[in-house]
Amino acid sequence: MLWRHGRTAWNKERRIQGHADVPLDEVGFEQSRRAARVLAGLVPTAIVCSDSVRAVDTAAALVELTGIVPTYDARLRETHLGAWEGLTDVQVRQQFADEWIAWHRDEPDLRAGGGETRAEVAVRMCAAIDEALDAHGNPNATLVVVSHGAALRVSMARLMGLPQEHWPSLGGFANCAWSVLTEPDDPTTGETIAGRWRLTEHNAASLPDVVLGDDS
């Protein structure tokens, strides 16, 4: 489960955060508490979290309900956006017009503001997620990854094996929304196919319902 942090004052102001350590605002704390009550119903077995304060405080709401001791990993931070950080979306469009257009086209090798490329973020994110799965995982484990919108979106795309040119097909994460990836079962053996991820729910505020096929 990939869970984005709750709202911050900079989110409300449409200000670029990146690695800036911006705390949740009152709305963000309430979003986290409300989401945690839902996510606890999925009975998570492990929580791994960005070490940015807005992610840590979001995860704390689920930690309080589940008693799970979280792991914090700097590799789960948001994309580093260099000179863009602290600027509003309007200011970035005015000062970095060409970069801003390329960023919204999801050009994978762009270093927006002189920071990281999307591809670099996906690699570090997936390395942290894979290690957490290895440390906590079994076929029935549920790992909650608490991180940031842009970083979660590209890591989700990489986990699913999407070519980079198709990454823009995935929409973003709202504050405190989550996506659910599951490893499907082999129809011939019934065993879980490890490492092959299927998107079950995206940018959600509820748990996934069972999907019945038209021929069921």
CORWORA-V876626 format. One record per residue. N is the residue number from 1. RES is the residue in one letter. PHI is phi in degrees with one decimal (999 if undefined). Layout:
n: <N N>
res: <RES RES>
phi: <PHI PHI>
This chain:
n: <1 2 3 4 5 6 7 8 9 10 11 12 13 14 15 16 17 18 19 20 21 22 23 24 25 26 27 28 29 30 31 32 33 34 35 36 37 38 39 40 41 42 43 44 45 46 47 48 49 50 51 52 53 54 55 56 57 58 59 60 61 62 63 64 65 66 67 68 69 70 71 72 73 74 75 76 77 78 79 80 81 82 83 84 85 86 87 88 89 90 91 92 93 94 95 96 97 98 99 100 101 102 103 104 105 106 107 108 109 110 111 112 113 114 115 116 117 118 119 120 121 122 123 124 125 126 127 128 129 130 131 132 133 134 135 136 137 138 139 140 141 142 143 144 145 146 147 148 149 150 151 152 153 154 155 156 157 158 159 160 161 162 163 164 165 166 167 168 169 170 171 172 173 174 175 176 177 178 179 180 181 182 183 184 185 186 187 188 189 190 191 192 193 194 195 196 197 198 199 200 201 202 203 204 205 206 207 208 209 210 211 212 213 214 215 216>
res: <M L W R H G R T A W N K E R R I Q G H A D V P L D E V G F E Q S R R A A R V L A G L V P T A I V C S D S V R A V D T A A A L V E L T G I V P T Y D A R L R E T H L G A W E G L T D V Q V R Q Q F A D E W I A W H R D E P D L R A G G G E T R A E V A V R M C A A I D E A L D A H G N P N A T L V V V S H G A A L R V S M A R L M G L P Q E H W P S L G G F A N C A W S V L T E P D D P T T G E T I A G R W R L T E H N A A S L P D V V L G D D S>
phi: <999 -106.3 -122.6 -83.4 -65.1 -72.9 -70.1 -117.6 -60.6 -68.7 -60.1 -61.1 -84.4 56.0 -104.4 -69.7 -100.4 56.5 -84.7 -59.3 -92.7 -99.3 -78.2 -65.2 -95.0 -60.0 -63.3 -61.7 -64.1 -67.1 -58.3 -63.7 -64.3 -66.3 -64.8 -60.4 -63.9 -76.7 -64.8 -60.1 -68.6 -84.7 53.7 -64.0 -109.5 -156.3 -131.1 -123.2 -140.8 -55.6 -87.5 -72.4 -60.3 -67.8 -77.7 -59.2 -71.3 -67.2 -61.5 -58.6 -66.1 -76.6 -58.9 -62.1 -81.3 -103.3 75.7 -72.1 -84.4 -78.8 -108.5 -109.3 -141.1 -64.4 -69.4 -95.1 -68.8 -65.4 -54.7 -76.2 -116.8 48.6 -67.0 -74.9 -65.3 95.3 -87.1 -79.0 -56.8 -64.5 -64.1 -63.6 -61.9 -75.9 -91.7 -134.2 -56.3 -66.4 -63.8 -62.2 -63.8 -63.5 -61.1 -76.2 -89.0 62.1 -64.5 -68.7 -100.3 -73.1 -102.9 -63.0 67.1 84.3 -93.1 -92.5 -83.6 -61.5 -63.7 -62.5 -63.6 -60.6 -64.5 -69.2 -62.3 -67.6 -62.1 -66.1 -66.5 -60.9 -64.3 -65.9 -64.5 -63.7 -75.0 -114.1 -84.6 -150.2 -56.6 -107.5 -76.1 -126.2 -99.8 -102.3 -107.4 -103.1 -152.2 -131.6 -54.4 -66.9 -65.5 -66.6 -64.1 -73.7 -69.0 -61.6 -61.3 -67.9 -59.8 -80.7 77.8 -74.3 -59.5 -58.6 -67.9 -100.6 -58.0 -63.4 -69.4 -91.0 -73.1 -80.6 -101.7 -76.0 -57.5 68.0 -87.4 -142.1 -127.3 -118.3 -113.4 -128.3 -91.4 -72.0 -91.3 -69.3 -65.4 -89.2 -109.6 78.9 -86.7 -66.4 -89.3 -66.0 83.6 -104.9 -100.2 -118.5 -79.1 -95.7 -150.6 -133.2 50.5 -100.9 -129.2 -146.4 -80.4 -66.7 -87.0 -65.0 -98.2 -101.5 -70.2 -61.7 -98.5 -83.7>
